[in-house]
Amino acid sequence: MATAAAHRTAAAAAHDAQDTAATTAYERAFDAAVAADDRIEPRDWMPDAYRATLVRQIAQHAHSEIIGMQPEANWITRAPSLRRKAILMAKVQDEAGHGLYLYSAAETLGTGRDELLDKLHSGRQKYSSIFNYPTLTWADVGAIGWLVDGAAITNQVPLCRCSYGPYARAMVRICKEESFHQRQGYELLLALSNGTPEQHAMAQDAVDRWWWPSLMMFGPPDDASQHSAQSMAWKIKRHSNDELRRRFVDICVPQAESLGLALPDPDLRWNEERGHHDFGAIDWTEFWEVLKGNGPCNEQRITQRRRAHDEGAWVREAAAAHAAKHNGGTQGARA
Amino acid sequence: MTDTDWPLWEVFVRSRRGLSHTHAGSLHAPDAELALRNARDLYTRRGEGVSIWVVPAAAITASSPDEKDPFFAPAADKPYRHPTFYEIPEGVKHL
């Protein structure tokens, strides 16, 4: 006993010597802030892994917003009415805005957006797999609004209480704006569903194609999600993937009924005992394949993103030249 | 010149007359004029503001979170600065 105790004391002393006293004090302050549901702000000390996790998540989120502009922008010129066209343009503009809020939040962690864009363009950082599916018909614009934005909202509302202040604040703005995105999609699908038999069939076909990929947006099942446990301990994430997915299914079932459209899952039924819907098995092989780059549109999305960036270079150069000419290059020349 | 050469601007928005400007977020822009226009597009797409300030982030001096306790300590031990510090006989009104 005495030996074991002495051994433990020696080990503890060695451990203390490794950590500087200052770092442990900072760690304690960080842990206490997270435990108290306080927010961590940019200039606070934080563990390197917490910072890295946030940069990875916020970057992926920002990339998803700007890549997400593509499948919908695909239909702007072919929107069936001026009203729908104006709505769609406003929505796509919002997605750009959401990307910028998030790049700003990432920047507070010391990672500039050039670096993040570079990592997106070179495939070193990911965006949500959902945007690697094509928008084949006008009804897809509705299905994206209803299901994809609906899944995003389910994911994002808890992020408004994320432990990192700038990310949480960005999410508050985003969630407010996403609500319009979801409702316009639902209204669009409802119009088609109540339209001609061909329009109804088009709406049903879109829901058939977008339903399963939308469920995959919540990420792999809890037992296969490598980052989940730590992110929940840090209160970056508040609910598990499976919990949010279940919540989304429960929300969608009555909404689909009101639309007069079917969800493409023969196993979907209410489970009285669990108080939730049971649903069929998700094809995770498809999920991992799309994630690896083998989805229908991976190549197209990144190529288009790079092209937009390269073709916008002259605008950035012109703006910089204009600023240099009028300010003599002095006005906040370097941030 | 790439985006990183563009200075970072902090954006403050007055949501309606009678209220102060509050911090809305940040953005990059090559100069103040474009920072204002970008801020309008980014932070007031739904009529969230009637006035915008943009401030070069580099021009802001901030207190350090490390000195949080000593820096703000002088305020912590002066409860007599709050009205609740004082005991007033019951029944005395408008005080």
Interface residues (C-beta under 8 A of the other chain):
Chain A: E41 R43 D44 W45 A90 Q93 D94 G97 L100 Y101 S104 E107 G112 R113 D114 L117 R169 A170 R173 E177 R316 E317 A319 A320 H322 A323 A324 H326 N327 Q331 G332 A333 R334 A335
Chain B: M1 T2 D3 T4 D5 W6 P7 L8 W9 G25 S26 L27 H28 A29 P30 D31 A32 L34 D41 L42 R45 R46 P56 A57 A58 A59 A62 S64 P65 D66
